[in-house]
Amino acid sequence: MRIAVTGSIATDHLMEFPGRFAEQLIKEQLERVSLSFLADHLEVRRGGVAANIAFGLGQLGLDPILVGAAGVDFAEYDTWLRTNGVDTSAVRVSETLHSARFVCTTDQDQNQIATFYAGAMAEAPHIDLAEITARTGKPGLVLVGADDPEAMLRHTATAHRLGIPVAADPSQQLARLDREQARQLVDGATWLFTNEYEAALLAERTGWSRRNLLGRVGTWITTLGEAGVGLARDGAPDLRIQAVPAGRIADPTGAGDAFRSGFLAGTAWQWPQEQAAQLGCALATIVLESVGTQEHKLVPADLITRIDRTYGAAAAAAIEPRLAELS
C-alpha cells in the first residue's frame, strides 16, 4: 500500500537551554511575558512533519509520496529526500518564498517553546490532491498532517471524495482551527493521531466528547511520551503500548513523527495495530536519541533487539521478517 503524506516541509532550528523554563516564569506576570533564554547549542536540521514522516516511511521501503509546499531553497533537501526513498514529484516549489522554519528551544526537562514560520507553506492550498492522484496513482492512505489550514481541509475533503482512507494528524495546527474546521478534519478519519495535550485541545475545539469522537473515527492513537501510546476504538477496550526505553535523550523533536512512520508502515503491511504501534515506539526512541528529526540511522537488527527487550521474543519474531528485507 502506497501512502501520500501531506503537510509541512521545513527547516528546524533546534536550541538547548541549560535551565528550566518554569523557573523563569512569574505566576503573577503571565499576562505580560518578556523573556529571553540564552541557549548554549544550536542545530540546523531538515524537518517539517510531512517530510519527517515521509522520510521514516522511505527508510522502511514504503515509497511514500510527499505532498506539500517548499521554498526556493528546497533543492538540497529535495535531493536528500529522494536519496532516502521519498517521491517528491508532488511537492510544490515556490518561486519567491523560502521553506517554512521551525525554531524550537528545549530546556533540561525536555519542555519546549517553539515558533513556526509558514513561508512557502502558504502556497499549499494551491496543491490539488486529485490531480496528483490522477498522475501518480491512487494511494491506499492519505495522511493529512499540520499544514496551511485551508490545504488540510482541501486534502481531507478530496481524499474522502475519492474514497481514500484518511489519517488525521492536525497536531500543532489545532490551536489555529475553529470548531467547524476541526470537525471537518477529523470526522470520518480511519486513524486519528494526537498527543495527550492535543487530545484535550481537540475535544475543546470540536466540542465533541471523547465518546462522540470515537464514534466518528476508526482508531484514535494518542502518544503519551514516556508512558507509551494509547489506542482507542469505539466499542472496544483501550489498548496501551509501553514505550521502548531510551538511553540518553538527545532531543524530543520528531519522535512523534517517527512513531507515525512506524505505525503507518505496519498498517501498510497489514499488521495488527498493536504490532504496528510497537514498531512506531521503537522508531520514536531511536529519534529521541539523536539530534534532528532525520539524522538517525535505521539499523534493522537494532530495532529488532529493542522490540525483543521491550515486548518479548514473540513480538520481535513477528516483526523480524519484514525488517530483515531492509538489511
N, C-alpha and C positions, 0 to 999 in steps of 0.2 A: 504494500500500500504506500502510495506516494503522499507526502504531506506538504501542503502550502503553508508557510509561516508568514503571517503579516504582522507589521509593527515597526518599531523604531530601529534605525541604523545609526549608531552614534559613536563618538569618541569619548572615552571615560578619562577624567582627570581625578585620580584617587589619591587622597591625602590622609596622613595619620596624625592625630592629635594625641600627645602623650599624657593626657589627663582625662578627666571625666566631665562631660557636658553638664551633668546635673549639678556639679559643684560651682558652675559659673552662672547658674540661673538663680535669680532672686524672686521668690514667690510673689512678693508684693509688687514687683515691677514687670510682670509677664506681659502686660498690655503695652509696654514701651521698651522693647528689647533692642539693644545696640551692643552686639558682641563681636569680637574678633578672636579667632582661635589661631595660635601660632603653630602651624604644622611643621613637623621635622622630616617629612618624607613625602615625595611626590612620584607617582607613576602615571604615565600617559599610555592608555591601552585602548584597544578596539573594544566596542561594546554595542549597546542597543539590544533590547530584549529579543527582537526578532532575529537579529544577526547572531546573538548568543545561542538561542535555541536551535537555529538552523545549523550553526557550527557544530553543536553537540550531536545533532542528527546526522550530519555529514561524517563525523568521526565514527559513527556507528554504522555507516554504509547505507543510509536510507535515501540518499539523493534528494534532499528536500529542495523545494523551490522557494526562494526568498522574495517576498513581496513587500516593498517599502520604498521610501524616497530617500536618496542620499545626495550629497552636495558635489561641488566641483572638485573637491579633494578626495573623491572616492576611489580613484584608480588603484592605488596601492592596496587599499582594503579589499577591493574587488578581486584582485589577484590572489590575495591571501585566502579569501573565502572559497574561490573556485579551486584553489590548490587543496583545500580541505573538504572537498566533496559537496559544495553548495552550488546550486544552479542560481546564478544571479541575473539571468536574462530578463526577469520581470522587474528588476529594480529601476525605478525612475531616477535619472540623474539630473539634478537641477543645473541650469546654465548660469545661474547667478549666486545662489546661496551655498553656504558651507553646510556640511553634515551637522546633525544635532550634536550637542555637547551635554555630557552628564558630569557634573562637578560634585564630588562626594567626599566628605570628611568623616573619618571613623575614629571614635575615641577608644580608650583602653578597655572599655566594657563592651566593645563591638556595637555601640549605638552609632547611628549615622544621621548626619544632616546633609541634605543634597539639594542641588538646584539643577533643573533641566532646561536647556535652551533648545527650542524646536528646530530652528534653521530650516533646512530643506524639507523637513518633515511636514511643513505647512503645505507642501505640494502633494502630499499623499492622497487627498480627496480626489485628485485627477486620475488616480490609478483605477482601471476598470478590471475587476477580477473576472468578469465574464469573458472579456477579450483575452485575458491571459489563459483562462481555462480552454477557450477555443483553440488557442495557438499551441499550448503545451500539453493538453490532455486534462481530463477531469481528475483532480486529486481525490484520494479517499477520505481526506480530512483537511479542514481549514482551521488553523489556529488564529484567532483574532486577538493579537496582543496590543499592548499600550502603543498608541499612535495618535495622530490627529483625530479627535473625536468624530468628526464627520466621516473620515476614512473608515474608522472602526464600524460605524453604523452602516456605511455603504457595503463594506465587505460582508458583514453579518447578514444583511438583507439579501445580498446576491447569493451567498452560499445557501441560505435557506431556499431561495427561489430555484436554485439549480439542484436541490436535493443532496447537497454535500453536508455531511455531519460537521458541526462546529464545536471547537473547543474555545470557550470564552475565557479570556485572561486579561481583564481590564486593568488590574494592578494599580500602578501609580496614577492612572487617569481617572480613577473613581472619584477623586476629590473635585474634578472639573465637571462631572456629569450631573445633569439634573435628573429628576425622578423618571421621566419618560425615556430618556436616553439610557439610563442604567437598566431599566426594564427591557428595552429592546435588545440590548447586548446579551443579556443572559437568558431570556425567555426562549425555551426550545433548544438550548445548548445540550449536546450529548455529554460534554465534560465542562465543568466549571472549576477554574483554578483561582484560589485566593491564599493569602497568608492569614494568620489569626486576626491581625488588626483589620485587614481588608474584608474579612468575613463580617465583622461587626459593622464596618462602614457600608458594606453592600446592603445589609439589612436596613440601615438608616436611609441610604439613597433610594432604594426601591420602595421602601415602606412595606415590604413583604416579610413575614416571619420566616424563621428557618424552615418550618414545616411547609409553608407556601412555596418557598424557593425550591425545596427538594421535590415538590410536586411539578415543577416546571423545567427541571434539568434531569439529565441521566444520572451522572455521578458528580458529586461535589468533592473536590480534592483540596484539603487545607493543609498547607505546610506549617509546621509548628516549631521550627528551629531545632533545638536540642531534644525536644520531645518527639520528634519524628514527623509523621504525616497522618492525617485522618482522612478516611474515605467514607462518604455517606451517600446512601441511596434511599429513596422513598420506599417505605415498607420493609426495609432490611436492617439488620443490626449494623451499627457503625463499626468500621474496621480501623484499627490503629497499627501503623507500621513504625517500629522504632527506628531512630536514626542510626546510621553507621558511625561509630566513634571516630573522631578526628584526632590526629596528632596535634601539632601546633597549628592553630587557626591563623592563617596569614591575612585573609581579607574575606569578609562575608559576601562581597558584591558578586552577583552572578550565580550563587548557589541555587537559588530558586529556579533560574533558567536552566541550569544543568539538570535539576530534578525533572523538569518538564521534558527535556530531551530524552532522558532515560525512560520516563513513563510513556511518552508517546511512541518511542521506538518499540517498547514492549507491546503497546496497543497495536502498532502496525504489524507486529509478528504474531498477533492474536494470542498473546499470553494472558493468563488470568490477571486481574487488576492487582492483586497482592504481589505477584511476581514482578509486574511492571514497576510497581512502586518501590520494590526492593532495589531494582537496578537504578531507579531515579535517585534514591537515597545514597547509594554508593557513589554515583557521579557527583552529587551535590557535595559530598565530603571531599572528594578529590579537588574540586574547585575551591572549597574553603581553605585548603592547604596551600593554595597558590595565589599570588597577587595578579589580578587581572582575570577577566572572565573567559579568555580564550588562550591562556598561556600554559595550561596544563597539558601533559602528555597522557594519552589514553593507552594504558597497558592492560590488555585483557586478563593476563594472569593475576595482576594486582587486584583488578575488580573482583575476580572470582574468589580470591583469598579473603578480601574484605567481606564479601557476601557470606562466605563459609563461616567466618568468625562471628558474624552478627546474627545470621539467620539459620545457620546449620548446614550440614553437608548435603541434605536433600535439596535445599534451595540453590546451593551452588551447582549441584549436578544438573538441575533443571535449566539453569541459565548458561552453563558452560558451552554446550554445543553451538549456540548462536554466536557467543563471543569468540569462540575458537576460530570462527570463519574470518575474524578481523585480524588475526595474527599474520 
